[in-house]
Amino acid sequence: MLSEDQVPKIIEQIEALLDSVKNPNVDDWDPIRLGLLISKFEYENIDVEKEVALFDALAKEYCREFSPQSTLRTKTETLIRIFSGDLGFAGDRSNYYNLKNSFLYDVLLRRKGIPITLSLAFMGLARRVGLKAVGISFPGHFLVKMVPAPGYLEIRDSNETAEDWRSQWYIDCFDGGKILSTEDCERRLYEWTRGVVPFGPEALDVAHPRDIISRVLRNLKAIVAEKEDWARLYWILSALIGLSEKDRNDAYSERGFLFARIGRFGKASEDLREYLKHARDSGKIAHIEQMLRYFEIQTEVTN
């Protein structure tokens, strides 16, 4: 299991990749590399460069199957056939919450995963055959969208415009690469939430790689917290603090209570003080302040 001093080193490597991406629709970044760097939290000895090279070689075998004259839809259908058929990537329906499904290193070996890790593999394959794919932060089920190359023009229905977001289509990598229309996505969201979550363009926003890693880490946090796997929970919370601005403050609070659980009241107090610097929930602030005073007393007692 990772030690405290190893976690910051991996966070630093991931941060370098994230900082290189300003606009995920335009900027080039490698989903395979990102997924493998996340996997280092679980398998610290992974040789990322070696694994990337192996995936490069795997993808190279299929580059000749993409004709420059084909439409984007045809190229996408070819990519889906390779991904789900030839390579056998599929959703793990029998053991969805298996930790291995959240680590791309395992997904590449097992060819099974959850929507977000399968999407990373699919986007990585697309990149290596000359196509551009981006992640879509669809509520509850990560999707992928293909992005036309600059200057690309495809014949469209005369009633459609390039700005009509409802004319877009998306790929469900968990469900065999099924292509979904915007209407399909709207129907799915309604079925899952019974209308509690409204549907609109924001439900199909393109995900920055920072959003992707946050989502992976939150998935992992839910799994390991349920199992009371405190060692893994520590590094997940530390990664959220280091990499996810929107999750950082809650992660400080959660890590503080985790430190207290194992008797490290000084560290617990440090994290709760950090939480209070940016806290906005008055009800939670009062509770945290009370717990902080208790932890500080415990620190004095144990020193």
GIZIHU-V194804 format. One record per helix or strand of 2 or more residues. SS is the DSSP state (a for helix, b for strand). FROM is the first residue (numbers start at 1). LEN is the number of residues. Records with the same first field share a line. If there is no record, write none. Layout:
SS=FROM-LEN ; FROM-LEN
This chain:
a=4-16 ; 31-9 ; 48-13 ; 63-3 ; 72-15 ; 99-4 ; 104-7 ; 115-14 ; 165-3 ; 173-3 ; 182-12 ; 201-4 ; 209-18 ; 230-14 ; 245-17 ; 265-14 ; 282-21
b=90-2 ; 112-2 ; 132-5 ; 143-5 ; 169-4 ; 178-4
